[in-house]
Amino acid sequence: MMLIGIDHGNKQMKTVHCEPFVSGLQQSATKPFGKDVLYYKEVFYTLTDQRIPYRKDKTEDDRFFVLTLFALAGELAVRGYSTGNVVRVKLAVGLPPAHFGAQAKRFTEYFQEHGIIEFSFNGKDYAVYIEDVGCFPQAYAAAATMLFQLMDDAKAVILDIGGFTADYLLLKNGQADLSTCDSLENGVILLYNRIRSKANAELDILLDENDVDIILRGKGSDYPEEAVQLVEQQAQQFVSDLFSTLRERMLDLRFMKVIFVGGGAILLRRQIEASGKVGTPLFVDDINANARGYEYLYQIEMTGR
């Protein structure tokens, strides 16, 4: 029996022990050349850097289910899975807080009732039975292990900056207030698109998402100075706009603790700290924090503590 948490991001898939991978798939009827090939129901799948276009409901087709199999293969390999055995899995997943009430039942059912799931990954056969699925709010899950630090705070906010969305959730004395949460279309993909458009139009320079990531991580010495400046300026403006949007929703971050989670928050930490619009920023630097939090919350739910 294994408990495995998976964070189904619009930009990346994340688990507890493995490196994140882009939420993109290619499929073919014949075996493709290269590594990381998954075979399921007579179709070959490989990962691609071309992510699946944003979708509010990930259960519309089976692509995120197949991405789940990639994630399971990675986690099972790390945890010592041996071929020939059917492994029973308890799956812990999550949704943005604003979508949780409407979609949790459907998202949970998406992974169930498949029976024994047989597939191969890089030539190794896997047999998985998903015995149970627990679904939890994103952002809250990522910050779950530090909520005890906020018990004495009348108000605090968790802000999860992801690929397509920025999800916020208000906490009152460490407890989630699901009446004050939303999923804003202010994820880093919006920032990437702005930068790519401006760099092309104003500088005649083509920058892809990886180029932007490199520059924002402070490793852009090989890029033209004007490109670096454009990326930095746009990133600072993006952060400022996001905080202004939250202020319009009666959340003044200057006067409360803000727990930043998600890959976007990690990437934009310098801009967040330089904004002057956050009173006490706290960062969860683990990009896999939601997946880890899902497992943590599942265990708490099962033990009733």
WOQUI-V915234 format. One record per helix or strand of 2 or more residues. SS is the DSSP state (alpha for helix, beta for strand). FROM is the first residue (numbers start at 1). TO is the last residue. Records with the same first field share a line. If there is no record, write none. Layout:
SS->FROM-TO ; FROM-TO
This chain:
beta->2-8 ; 12-15 ; 21-22 ; 25-28 ; 37-40 ; 43-47 ; 86-95 ; 116-121 ; 124-137 ; 156-161 ; 166-172 ; 175-184 ; 257-261 ; 280-283
alpha->63-78 ; 97-110 ; 144-150 ; 188-203 ; 209-216 ; 225-248 ; 253-255 ; 263-267 ; 269-274 ; 289-303
